[in-house]
Amino acid sequence: MPPRATLAVIIAATLPLPGASASWVFAQAEPPVAAPPPAAATPAAEPAPPADAAAQRVDAFLDELEKSGATIDTMSGTLALEKFDAFVEETERRFGRLVVDRKDGKRRFAIYFEEVIDGSGRSDRSVSHWIYSDGWLCEQDHRNRSFTKRQIVAPGETLDPLALGEGPIPMPIGQRKAEVLARFTVTEHEIPQDIPLLGSLKNVAALKLVPKDGTPMAKDTAAVELFYDRTSLAPVGVVIREKNGNRTVARINKSVVNGEVKAEDRALLEIPELDPKEWALDVRPWRKPA
């Protein structure tokens, strides 16, 4: 299964939690005296300190991302996924396509991998197809002729499968600023020099998100690095750094946003009906966590 966080957000300095104030009032009490002192003007409140320029940029960019994400109905492009295992010091790479769209107001996506390069550098055709639609996450493994379909959302409820810290394969599209700031400390970032897969990135805005204590990603994730095209605001790269040294990198190339979606890409979004005589089927309806 792809890592919980896969694909792709913005710019530096710790931001206050929603509702927190960056200003304050400091009052000095008068010393006690035998007789009432002459009336004096009420001390003026201390002026608010100037906001950090980097924090202002982060705040403004998060606003832009939230607005632009709401306008993204379709997106497709090639996808390269790299997983580094720190224990064995090996890297596996997969290559395929990503398709995202909105159907009846609900987001769905498909990831279709067709090539894998293992830690030794050996390339092999290995088709695996992931689909999320209407609360169901599906994995179709063509090599092993297996199909697993899991209902990961309770009936009647909704879930954004791409939301950071919520969905199984989050991607930074349509993130709400308040939710991002509630879960992460967000700072400006740069293109990392230790990841060749992202070496070709240009004209990008980069963010580093560090999960806050007590949030879902805080246990295992050290940081999430997100990269957006400055012109289209489409996500182009994601780095997930785990506390144990493992690392997942995703690079989206040749993305088309709100353009024509090819018929073969739309077909990837449909959950297939497979013959149980030819495929090992595993269907798991929603179960309330114990």
N, C-alpha and C positions, 0 to 999 in steps of 0.2 A: 504494500500500500504506500502511496506517496506520503511524504512527511506531512504532519498536521499543517505546517505552514509552507506554502509553496510559492507562490509567485510574487509579486509584488509590491518610502513615502515621506519625507519633506525637509526640514531645515533648522538650527541649533539653539540651545539653552533651555534649561528646565522651565516648563510652564506651570503656572498655578493650577490647582484643581478647579473644575468648574464651580463658580460661585465664590472662590477665594478672591481676596482683594490684595492688590499690590501696593495699596496706600495704607497709612495708619495715622492715628492721632495720638500725640504725646502731650500730656498735661502735667504741669508741676504744681504740687500742692503748696499753698501759702503757709509759712510758719505760724504757730499760735502767738497771739499778742494779747496784752492786757486790755487794750481798748480796740474797738473796731477800726480797721485801717480805712483810709479814704477810699471811696469807690474807685475801682480801677476797671479798665476795659478788659473784657474777657480775652484771654490769650488766643491768638489765632491758631488754627490747626496747622500742623507742619505740612508743607506742600508735598505732594506725592513725588517720589523719586522718578526720574525719567525711565521709561521702559527700556529694557535691553533691546538693542537693534536686532540681534539675532532672534530673540523671542518674538519680536514683531513680525519678522519675516516668516517664521514658523506659523504663527497664528494666521497671517494673511494667506499663506499657501494652503493651510488646512481648510480654510474657507473656500478657496478656489477648487480644491479637490472634491469637497462635498458637493459643490454646485455642479461641477463637470461630471461627477460620477452619476448624478441623477439624470443626466442627459445621454449617458451611454446605454444604448439599447442592444447593440451588437458589437462584438470585437472578435477578430480571428487573426491568427499568425502562427509562425513556426515557434516551437518551444524546445529549448535545450535544458535538461535537468541534470545537475551534477551533485553527487553525494560523496562526501569524504568521510571515511571511517577512521577516526583518530587511533583506535586500538590497533588496527592492522596497518594503518597508514596507506590505505588504498582508496582510489577514486573510481567510482562507476558513473558513466554518463549515459543518458537516454535522449533520444531525439524524436520529435514528432510534431503534432499540431495541438493548438488550443483554440476552442470555440466557446464564446460566451454570448448568451442573449437573454432577453426578457420575454417571458411568455405569460400573458394574462396578469401582468404586473409582478410576476415572480421570476427571479433569476435562476437560470440553469446553465450548466457548463459541461463541456466534454474535453477530455485530454486523451489523445491517441498517440501512443508511442509505437514506433515500428523498428527502431534500431537501438541496440545497447552495446556499449564498449565497456568490458569488465576491467578489473584492476590490473590485469596483465597487458591490457591494450588490445585484446582480441575483440573484433567486431562480429556481431551476430544479428540476424534479423529476428526480433522478438516482439510480437505484437501484443500489446495490452491496451485495453480501452476502458477508460473511466468515465462515468456519466453521473451527474447529479441532476435530478428533476423531481419536483413535487414531493420533496421529503425523502426520496430514495437515493442512496448512493450505490452504484453498481460497478462491478469490476468484471470485465470479460477477458479471460486469459486464453488467447488463441492457441498457444503451444500446448497447454494442458487440457484444452477443450473444457474449461470450467467457467461458470458464470455465478457470481455471488451478488445478491441484491439485498441490501440492508435498509430498513426504514429507520432513519436516524433522527426523525422529528416526530413528536407525538401527533396523532391525527387531530386536525383542527388548528394546530399551531404552525407558525412559520419560522423560517430560519434563513438568514443570508449565508449561504455556504462559503462565501468568500470573505466574510468578516474576520478581521484579525482577532485571534483568541476565541473564536466561536466555532466556525465551520471546520470541517476536517481538512480542507485544502484551501485555506484563505488566500485571497489575492487582493491587493489594495485598490479596489474599485468601489466608489460610492461610500467610502468610510465617513461616518459622521464624526465631526470634530470633537464633540463632547465625549463620545464613547472612546475615541482614541486617547484623549487626554486623561480620561478616567482610568485607563488601563496601562498607559505607558508614559514614561518620561521621554520627551521628544526633543532631539537636538539636530542641528545641521550636520551633514556628513559629506564625505568625499568618495570618489570612486576608489575602492580598495585596490592596492597594488599587488596583493597576494592572490588575486583571482583572475587568471588569464581569460576566462569566459566572459568577463565584463570589461576587458581591456579596450574593446572597440566602442564603448559607450561615449557619446558626445552630446553636448547641449542637454544635459540632464540636471534635474534637481534631486538631491539625495537627502534622505533622512535616516537617522538612527533612532530606533525605538527600544527602550529598555523596559521590560515588564515590571510593573510595580508589585511590591510584596502583596501576596494574597490573591493575585489575579491568576486566571487559569494557566497562563504561559510561564509564570514566574518560577515554577518548580524546576523545569528542565531547560528553559531558553535563556541564554545570556543576553542576546540582542537580535533585533530584526533590522536589516538595512534595506531600504526601499529606494528605487530609482524610477523617476518619471521623465518622460520627454517634456521639455519645457514648453514646446509649442502646442502639442495636442493634449498634454497631461495624461497620456496613456501610460500605464506601467510598462517598463521595459526590463526591469531586473529586480530580483529579490535575493537577499542572503539571510539565511537563518543560522545563527551561531549558537550551538548548545553548550551547556556548562561542562559537559564531558569532553569537549573538543571536537565533536562531530560538527559537520557543516553541510548545509544544503544550499545550492545556488540554482536559481532559475533565470533564464535569459529569453525574452520574447523578442523575436525579430519580425520585420516586415508586417507589422500589425496593421489591420484595417479596422478603423473605428466608425461605426454607423454607416458603413458602406455596404455594397452588395455582398451577401453571403452566398458562397457557391453551394450548389445543391449537395455536393459530396460533404461539405462541412455541416450543413443542416442535418444531413442523415446521421452524423455522428452524435447529435443531440437526442436522438430517439432511442428509448430503451427497447432493445430487440426482443421479439418473441422467438425463443429457441426451442428446438425439438429435444425433449428430454432423452430421446434415444441416442442422440449424438453429442449432447452436452451434459456435464455434471452440474445440475442446478442446485443452488443453495439459497433459498428465500427466507429472510428473517424479518418478520413484522416487528413493529415497535414493542419494546418491553420497558416498562418503567424501571429505572435503575434501583437496585436494592438499597 
